[in-house]
Amino acid sequence: MYAHILSYIFPAARMAFLVTLLCLGVVREGYGQRVYADAHSEANGLLGGSVSDEGRAVDNDYNNFSTLNVGVGLLNLMYTTQNLNFSGTTNPKPQNTSPIILKFSSTGSIANLIGGISIQRTNNGLTNTVGTEYTSSALLTLLNGSVASEVIIPIPGVSTSSDGVRLRISTVLGLGLQAHLYYAFYITPPQVPSSLTICANAPESVTITNFQTGYTYRLYNQQIGGAEVGVTTTSNILNIPGSLAAGTYYLEAREGDLYPSARTPITLARNEVSSGLITANQILCSNVTPAQLTPTTPASGSGTLTYQWQSRTSSGSFQDISGATGLTYSPPSLTETMIYRRVATSTLNGIACQANSNDITITVYPVPGISLASSTIEACQGDDVNLTYITTMNGPISYSIDWNAQAEGAGFVDIFNETYSFLTTEDTIPITVLPGIATGNYQGILTVRNSNGCTSNGQIIMINILPKPPAPEITVQ
């Protein structure tokens, strides 16, 4: 069994540097996101040095290697360098921020190389170095006292273009050195949408289109370094929680949860929408037109706002009201209780998000009614009369009679909300006819009122006052 040594270094306030040391006899293969260096170049010092089997570091056999040799010589005058680069023709060049993973070894302990080794990224050839040079002191820190014979080290990304990495060994203190260089590769970054618009507090799923098994995908708050934000997957679906705030995040693919790719940015926009408040609850009688429904607190949204008013009955579900798409809404006259709300929609980057306002209840009470046996009655002068009704509806508890001017001039007195115990079956309403009212036809308007304060439509009643016949003369003989 091969031992594994993992070392992670994250210097504060600067670029993160992950170093993984693996003591391996065999390189694990079969990870499809690896892109290997496919070109090489070499250079030697003034007093010599050599690289043999140069092409092995870029061939398809990842278990063989090139060999770098320097003999005994003066300090730093005998050296050799091999540069492995990505041609951009057969194999794409890495992104600036892509870590390049390099495997090299020594014939004995890697400690043999300490003091005479340098690793640095390059661009367009081994002489054009970019980024940090990792020399013996840094490598010694990474080794942490290990006596491994092989190491695999991710060389961090840089801020400028880079298409390769070079390994250089040089004579130190008159000692000869030898190193084996196996390969260099980077991990293809995950392919996901560059921007994502999601409704506020809503979760969303993102598909990783170049997903392959064997990789762990982690979301970070910075392109280099930073911290994970708690979003991780080993499948092709990345689940964004509703709690993740708007901002730019960076998705990293990590082979075997060890070798990192460059991080792919995802800009997350949250489409915030607030419905506002509308006013106000109303209590009406049937067939009365409600007051206009208006906002008391305006709606707001990250995108373009539109509106749709909805209504429902007390037992129904909300339905859109055709044509009701304004800030306000004027309901029609109602015959039953209705509940209204306004839906505010914010559309941002083609994504529509909705919020519902508070509910407004318009309570509708039924109007009472009375059905008369006849609207015309007759009475003799000075006699009271009964107005007969057949049935009542919706519980009237009082009645009113509004006499016209002629009737009032003759002596009829208006009746206003006279409490009366109505039946639902046939009964009568008494009407007083004062003595001295002249004969003739008199007209009034009858209405009834229920306990909800609703008043019926008026009905015309006519009273025909007839002359009272003279008392009979009785002759006693």
C-alpha positions as CSV (number, residue, x, y, z in Angstrom):
1,M,0.0,0.0,0.0
2,Y,1.3,3.4,-1.0
3,A,1.6,6.1,1.7
4,H,0.0,9.5,1.1
5,I,1.3,12.8,2.5
6,L,-1.0,15.8,2.1
7,S,0.2,19.3,2.8
8,Y,-2.0,22.4,2.3
9,I,-0.6,25.9,2.7
10,F,-2.9,29.0,2.6
11,P,-0.9,32.2,3.3
12,A,-3.1,34.9,4.8
13,A,-4.1,37.9,2.7
14,R,-2.5,36.6,-0.5
15,M,-2.9,33.9,-3.1
16,A,-3.7,30.4,-1.7
17,F,-1.1,27.8,-2.3
18,L,-2.1,24.2,-2.1
19,V,0.6,21.6,-2.1
20,T,-0.1,17.9,-2.1
21,L,2.7,15.4,-1.6
22,L,1.9,11.9,-2.6
23,C,4.3,9.0,-2.1
24,L,3.2,6.8,-5.0
25,G,4.7,3.9,-6.8
26,V,2.1,4.2,-9.5
27,V,0.3,7.3,-10.8
28,R,-3.5,6.9,-10.7
29,E,-5.0,7.2,-14.2
30,G,-8.4,7.4,-15.7
31,Y,-9.4,11.0,-14.7
32,G,-10.9,12.6,-17.8
33,Q,-10.5,16.2,-16.8
34,R,-6.7,16.1,-16.8
35,V,-4.9,18.0,-19.6
36,Y,-1.3,17.0,-19.8
37,A,1.6,19.1,-21.1
38,D,2.4,18.0,-24.6
39,A,5.6,19.9,-25.5
40,H,9.0,20.3,-23.8
41,S,12.3,22.3,-24.1
42,E,15.6,22.1,-22.2
43,A,18.6,24.2,-21.3
44,N,21.9,23.5,-19.6
45,G,24.3,25.7,-17.6
46,L,27.7,27.0,-18.7
47,L,29.6,24.1,-17.2
48,G,27.1,21.5,-18.3
49,G,24.2,19.4,-17.2
50,S,21.9,17.2,-19.3
51,V,18.4,15.9,-19.8
52,S,17.9,12.4,-21.1
53,D,14.8,10.8,-22.5
54,E,13.3,14.3,-22.7
55,G,10.1,13.2,-24.5
56,R,9.1,10.8,-21.8
57,A,7.8,13.6,-19.7
58,V,5.2,14.5,-22.3
59,D,4.3,11.0,-23.8
60,N,1.2,9.0,-23.0
61,D,3.0,6.7,-20.5
62,Y,2.6,8.4,-17.2
63,N,4.8,6.0,-15.4
64,N,8.0,6.7,-17.2
65,F,10.1,9.9,-17.0
66,S,12.9,12.1,-18.3
67,T,16.1,12.4,-16.3
68,L,17.8,15.6,-15.3
69,N,21.5,15.3,-14.4
70,V,24.1,17.7,-13.1
71,G,27.6,16.6,-12.1
72,V,30.0,18.0,-9.6
73,G,30.8,21.6,-10.3
74,L,30.9,25.1,-9.0
75,L,27.9,26.7,-7.3
76,N,25.0,27.3,-9.8
77,L,27.3,27.1,-12.8
78,M,26.3,23.6,-13.6
79,Y,22.6,23.2,-14.0
80,T,20.0,21.7,-16.2
81,T,16.4,22.8,-16.9
82,Q,13.4,21.0,-18.5
83,N,10.2,23.0,-19.3
84,L,6.9,21.2,-19.9
85,N,4.3,23.3,-21.6
86,F,0.9,23.1,-23.2
87,S,1.1,23.8,-26.9
88,G,-2.4,25.2,-27.3
89,T,-2.8,23.1,-30.4
90,T,-3.3,19.5,-29.3
91,N,-3.9,20.4,-25.6
92,P,-5.4,23.7,-24.6
93,K,-3.4,26.1,-22.6
94,P,-4.3,26.5,-18.9
95,Q,-6.0,29.5,-17.5
96,N,-3.8,31.9,-15.5
97,T,-5.3,30.7,-12.3
98,S,-5.1,27.0,-13.1
99,P,-2.8,25.1,-10.7
100,I,-0.3,23.0,-12.7
101,I,0.4,19.7,-11.1
102,L,4.0,18.4,-11.4
103,K,5.3,15.0,-10.6
104,F,9.1,14.5,-10.0
105,S,11.3,12.3,-8.0
106,S,14.9,11.6,-6.9
107,T,16.8,8.3,-7.1
108,G,16.8,8.3,-3.3
109,S,15.1,10.7,-1.0
110,I,13.7,13.9,-2.3
111,A,15.8,15.5,0.5
112,N,18.7,14.9,-1.8
113,L,17.4,17.6,-4.1
114,I,16.9,20.2,-1.4
115,G,19.2,23.2,-2.0
116,G,19.5,22.5,-5.7
117,I,16.0,22.7,-7.1
118,S,13.8,25.4,-8.5
119,I,10.2,25.2,-9.8
120,Q,8.5,28.1,-11.6
121,R,5.7,28.7,-14.1
122,T,6.7,29.9,-17.6
123,N,5.1,31.4,-20.6
124,N,6.3,31.0,-24.2
125,G,9.4,29.1,-23.3
126,L,11.6,28.2,-20.3
127,T,13.4,31.5,-20.2
128,N,10.3,33.6,-19.7
129,T,9.3,32.7,-16.1
130,V,6.3,34.2,-14.4
131,G,4.9,34.1,-10.9
132,T,6.7,32.9,-7.8
133,E,9.9,30.8,-8.0
134,Y,9.6,27.9,-5.5
135,T,13.1,27.2,-4.3
136,S,14.6,24.8,-1.9
137,S,13.4,26.5,1.3
138,A,9.8,26.5,0.1
139,L,10.1,22.9,-1.0
140,L,11.7,21.9,2.3
141,T,8.7,23.4,4.1
142,L,6.4,21.4,1.9
143,L,8.3,18.1,2.5
144,N,8.0,18.6,6.2
145,G,10.7,16.1,6.9
146,S,9.4,13.5,4.5
147,V,11.9,11.0,2.9
148,A,9.5,10.3,0.0
149,S,11.1,9.4,-3.3
150,E,8.3,10.9,-5.4
151,V,6.2,14.1,-5.0
152,I,3.2,15.6,-6.8
153,I,3.0,19.3,-6.3
154,P,0.3,21.7,-7.6
155,I,2.0,24.9,-8.7
156,P,-0.4,27.8,-8.0
157,G,-2.0,30.0,-10.6
158,V,-0.6,33.4,-11.4
159,S,-2.0,36.8,-12.5
160,T,-0.4,36.7,-15.9
161,S,-0.5,34.3,-18.8
162,S,1.3,31.0,-18.3
163,D,1.5,27.9,-20.5
164,G,4.1,25.8,-18.8
165,V,6.2,24.9,-15.8
166,R,9.9,24.3,-15.5
167,L,12.0,22.1,-13.2
168,R,15.6,23.2,-12.7
169,I,18.3,21.5,-10.7
170,S,21.8,22.9,-10.1
171,T,25.0,22.0,-8.3
172,V,25.1,22.8,-4.7
173,L,28.2,22.6,-2.6
174,G,30.0,20.6,-5.3
175,L,27.5,17.7,-5.2
176,G,26.0,16.0,-8.3
177,L,22.2,15.7,-8.5
178,Q,19.7,13.7,-10.5
179,A,15.9,14.2,-10.8
180,H,13.2,12.4,-12.7
181,L,10.3,14.4,-14.3
182,Y,7.2,12.4,-15.0
183,Y,4.5,14.8,-16.3
184,A,2.7,18.0,-15.7
185,F,-1.1,18.5,-16.0
186,Y,-3.9,20.8,-15.0
187,I,-7.5,20.0,-14.3
188,T,-10.1,21.3,-16.8
189,P,-12.3,23.9,-14.9
190,P,-15.9,23.1,-14.5
191,Q,-18.3,24.4,-17.1
192,V,-21.3,26.1,-15.7
193,P,-23.4,29.2,-16.6
194,S,-21.4,32.4,-16.0
195,S,-24.4,34.1,-14.5
196,L,-27.5,32.9,-12.7
197,T,-30.6,34.8,-11.6
198,I,-32.7,33.3,-8.9
199,C,-35.7,34.6,-6.9
200,A,-34.9,35.8,-3.4
201,N,-34.5,33.0,-0.9
202,A,-35.2,30.4,-3.5
203,P,-32.9,27.4,-4.2
204,E,-31.7,26.5,-7.6
205,S,-29.9,23.7,-9.4
206,V,-27.0,24.3,-11.8
207,T,-25.8,21.6,-14.2
208,I,-22.1,21.0,-14.6
209,T,-21.9,20.2,-18.3
210,N,-18.4,18.7,-18.3
211,F,-19.0,16.6,-15.2
212,Q,-17.1,13.3,-14.8
213,T,-17.1,10.9,-11.8
214,G,-14.1,11.1,-9.5
215,Y,-14.3,14.8,-9.0
216,T,-15.5,16.9,-6.1
217,Y,-16.9,20.4,-6.9
218,R,-16.7,23.1,-4.3
219,L,-17.9,26.7,-4.4
220,Y,-15.6,29.5,-3.0
221,N,-16.0,33.2,-2.4
222,Q,-12.7,34.1,-4.1
223,Q,-11.0,33.0,-7.3
224,I,-7.8,32.2,-5.5
225,G,-7.8,31.4,-1.8
226,G,-10.8,32.5,0.1
227,A,-13.2,30.2,1.8
228,E,-15.8,27.6,0.9
229,V,-19.4,28.7,1.1
230,G,-20.8,25.3,2.0
231,V,-21.9,24.3,-1.5
232,T,-20.3,21.0,-2.6
233,T,-21.3,18.1,-4.9
234,T,-19.9,14.9,-6.4
235,S,-22.6,14.8,-9.0
236,N,-23.4,16.8,-12.1
237,I,-25.9,18.9,-10.2
238,L,-24.8,21.8,-8.0
239,N,-27.6,22.8,-5.6
240,I,-27.6,26.5,-4.7
241,P,-29.4,27.0,-1.4
242,G,-31.9,29.8,-0.9
243,S,-29.7,31.3,1.8
244,L,-26.8,32.0,-0.5
245,A,-26.6,35.8,-1.0
246,A,-26.1,37.5,-4.4
247,G,-22.5,37.9,-5.4
248,T,-19.8,36.3,-7.5
249,Y,-18.7,32.8,-6.5
250,Y,-16.1,30.5,-7.9
251,L,-16.6,26.8,-8.6
252,E,-13.6,24.5,-8.4
253,A,-13.2,20.8,-9.6
254,R,-10.9,18.7,-7.5
255,E,-9.8,15.4,-8.7
256,G,-10.1,12.7,-6.0
257,D,-10.7,15.7,-3.7
258,L,-6.9,16.4,-4.1
259,Y,-5.9,18.2,-7.3
260,P,-7.7,21.5,-7.9
261,S,-8.7,23.1,-11.1
262,A,-8.9,26.8,-11.8
263,R,-12.2,28.2,-10.4
264,T,-15.0,29.1,-12.8
265,P,-16.8,32.3,-11.8
266,I,-20.6,32.3,-11.3
267,T,-22.3,35.6,-10.8
268,L,-25.4,35.1,-8.7
269,A,-28.2,37.7,-8.9
270,R,-31.1,37.6,-6.5
271,N,-34.3,38.9,-7.9
272,E,-35.8,40.6,-4.8
273,V,-39.5,41.5,-4.9
274,S,-41.7,43.0,-2.3
275,S,-45.5,43.2,-2.9
276,G,-46.2,46.3,-0.8
277,L,-49.5,46.7,1.1
278,I,-53.0,47.5,-0.1
279,T,-56.0,48.9,1.7
280,A,-58.6,48.4,3.0
281,N,-61.2,45.8,4.3
282,Q,-64.8,46.9,3.6
283,I,-68.3,45.9,4.7
284,L,-71.0,46.4,2.1
285,C,-74.6,45.4,1.3
286,S,-75.3,43.4,-1.8
287,N,-75.2,45.2,-5.1
288,V,-73.2,48.1,-3.7
289,T,-70.0,49.1,-5.5
290,P,-66.9,48.9,-3.3
291,A,-64.3,51.7,-2.9
292,Q,-61.2,51.5,-5.0
293,L,-58.4,49.2,-3.7
294,T,-55.1,51.2,-3.5
295,P,-51.6,50.6,-2.2
296,T,-50.5,52.0,1.1
297,T,-46.9,50.8,0.7
298,P,-45.4,50.6,-2.8
299,A,-44.1,47.4,-4.3
300,S,-40.4,47.1,-5.1
301,G,-38.2,44.7,-7.1
302,S,-34.8,44.2,-8.6
303,G,-36.2,44.1,-12.1
304,T,-39.2,45.5,-14.0
305,L,-42.4,45.5,-12.0
306,T,-45.8,44.4,-13.3
307,Y,-49.0,43.7,-11.4
308,Q,-51.9,41.3,-11.5
309,W,-55.0,41.6,-9.2
310,Q,-56.6,38.4,-8.1
311,S,-59.9,37.5,-6.3
312,R,-61.6,34.6,-4.7
313,T,-64.7,33.8,-2.8
314,S,-64.6,32.8,0.8
315,S,-64.2,29.1,0.0
316,G,-62.5,29.4,-3.4
317,S,-59.0,29.8,-4.7
318,F,-57.4,33.0,-6.1
319,Q,-57.9,33.6,-9.8
320,D,-56.5,36.4,-12.0
321,I,-59.0,39.2,-12.8
322,S,-59.0,39.8,-16.5
323,G,-57.5,43.2,-17.4
324,A,-56.7,44.1,-13.8
325,T,-53.0,44.9,-14.1
326,G,-52.7,48.4,-12.7
327,L,-51.4,49.8,-9.4
328,T,-55.0,50.1,-8.2
329,Y,-58.3,48.2,-8.8
330,S,-61.9,49.2,-8.6
331,P,-64.1,46.1,-7.9
332,P,-67.6,46.0,-9.5
333,S,-70.8,45.9,-7.4
334,L,-70.9,42.6,-5.4
335,T,-73.5,40.1,-4.4
336,E,-71.2,38.0,-2.2
337,T,-68.2,38.3,0.0
338,M,-64.9,38.5,-2.1
339,I,-61.2,38.5,-1.1
340,Y,-58.7,40.5,-3.2
341,R,-54.9,40.7,-3.4
342,R,-52.3,42.1,-5.8
343,V,-49.5,40.0,-7.2
344,A,-46.3,42.0,-7.9
345,T,-43.9,40.4,-10.5
346,S,-40.3,41.5,-10.8
347,T,-38.6,40.4,-14.0
348,L,-34.8,40.4,-14.0
349,N,-32.7,38.9,-16.7
350,G,-35.7,37.1,-18.0
351,I,-36.5,35.5,-14.6
352,A,-39.9,36.5,-13.2
353,C,-40.3,36.4,-9.4
354,Q,-43.6,37.1,-7.6
355,A,-44.8,38.3,-4.2
356,N,-48.4,38.5,-3.0
357,S,-49.8,41.5,-1.1
358,N,-51.9,41.3,2.0
359,D,-55.5,40.0,1.5
360,I,-58.3,42.5,1.4
361,T,-61.8,41.2,2.4
362,I,-64.9,42.9,1.1
363,T,-67.7,41.5,3.2
364,V,-71.1,41.6,1.5
365,Y,-74.3,41.2,3.5
366,P,-77.6,40.2,1.7
367,V,-80.3,42.8,1.2
368,P,-83.6,42.0,3.0
369,G,-86.8,41.7,1.0
370,I,-90.6,41.6,1.4
371,S,-93.2,40.3,-0.9
372,L,-96.7,42.1,-0.6
373,A,-100.0,40.5,-1.3
374,S,-101.0,43.7,-2.9
375,S,-99.4,47.1,-3.2
376,T,-102.9,48.9,-3.1
377,I,-105.1,48.9,-0.1
378,E,-108.3,50.7,0.8
379,A,-109.4,52.3,4.1
380,C,-112.3,54.4,5.3
381,Q,-111.6,57.8,6.7
382,G,-110.3,57.5,10.3
383,D,-109.8,53.7,10.1
384,D,-106.4,52.1,10.5
385,V,-105.4,49.6,7.8
386,N,-103.2,46.5,7.6
387,L,-100.6,46.0,4.7
388,T,-100.5,42.3,4.0
389,Y,-97.2,40.6,3.0
390,I,-96.8,37.0,1.9
391,T,-93.2,36.4,2.8
392,T,-89.9,38.1,3.8
393,M,-86.3,37.4,2.9
394,N,-82.9,37.8,4.7
395,G,-84.3,38.7,8.1
396,P,-85.9,42.2,8.1
397,I,-86.2,43.7,11.6
398,S,-87.7,47.1,10.8
399,Y,-89.5,49.0,8.1
400,S,-89.9,52.5,6.8
401,I,-92.5,54.3,4.8
402,D,-91.7,57.6,3.0
403,W,-94.9,59.3,2.0
404,N,-95.0,61.6,-0.9
405,A,-95.7,65.3,-0.5
406,Q,-99.4,64.9,-1.2
407,A,-99.8,62.3,1.5
408,E,-97.7,64.3,4.0
409,G,-99.8,67.3,3.2
410,A,-103.0,65.3,3.9
411,G,-101.6,64.2,7.3
412,F,-99.7,61.0,6.8
413,V,-96.5,60.8,8.9
414,D,-93.3,59.2,7.6
415,I,-92.2,56.0,9.5
416,F,-88.4,55.5,9.9
417,N,-86.9,52.1,10.9
418,E,-89.9,51.1,12.9
419,T,-88.9,47.9,14.7
420,Y,-91.2,45.1,13.9
421,S,-91.3,41.3,14.3
422,F,-91.5,40.1,10.8
423,L,-92.5,36.5,10.0
424,T,-91.3,34.6,7.0
425,T,-94.9,33.6,6.3
426,E,-98.0,35.7,5.6
427,D,-98.7,38.5,8.1
428,T,-99.5,42.2,8.1
429,I,-98.0,45.6,8.9
430,P,-100.3,48.0,10.6
431,I,-100.7,51.5,9.1
432,T,-102.4,54.3,11.0
433,V,-104.8,56.6,9.2
434,L,-105.4,59.7,11.2
435,P,-108.9,61.1,11.5
436,G,-109.5,64.0,9.3
437,I,-107.4,62.8,6.3
438,A,-109.4,63.6,3.3
439,T,-110.5,61.0,0.8
440,G,-108.2,60.3,-2.1
441,N,-105.3,58.1,-3.3
442,Y,-102.0,58.5,-1.3
443,Q,-98.6,57.1,-2.2
444,G,-95.6,56.0,-0.2
445,I,-92.3,54.0,-0.5
446,L,-91.9,50.9,1.7
447,T,-88.5,49.6,2.6
448,V,-87.3,47.0,5.2
449,R,-84.0,46.8,7.0
450,N,-82.1,43.8,8.5
451,S,-79.7,43.5,11.4
452,N,-76.7,44.1,9.1
453,G,-78.0,47.6,8.3
454,C,-78.9,46.7,4.7
455,T,-82.1,48.2,3.3
456,S,-84.3,46.7,0.6
457,N,-85.2,48.4,-2.6
458,G,-88.3,50.6,-2.2
459,Q,-91.8,49.4,-3.1
460,I,-94.6,51.8,-4.0
461,I,-97.7,51.3,-1.9
462,M,-101.0,53.1,-2.5
463,I,-103.7,53.8,0.1
464,N,-107.2,54.7,-1.2
465,I,-109.1,56.6,1.5
466,L,-112.8,56.2,1.0
467,P,-115.5,58.4,2.6
468,K,-116.9,56.8,5.7
469,P,-120.7,56.2,5.1
470,P,-122.9,58.2,7.4
471,A,-124.2,56.5,10.4
472,P,-127.6,54.9,9.8
473,E,-130.7,56.8,11.1
474,I,-132.7,54.6,13.4
475,T,-136.3,55.6,14.0
476,V,-137.9,54.1,17.0
477,Q,-141.6,53.7,16.7
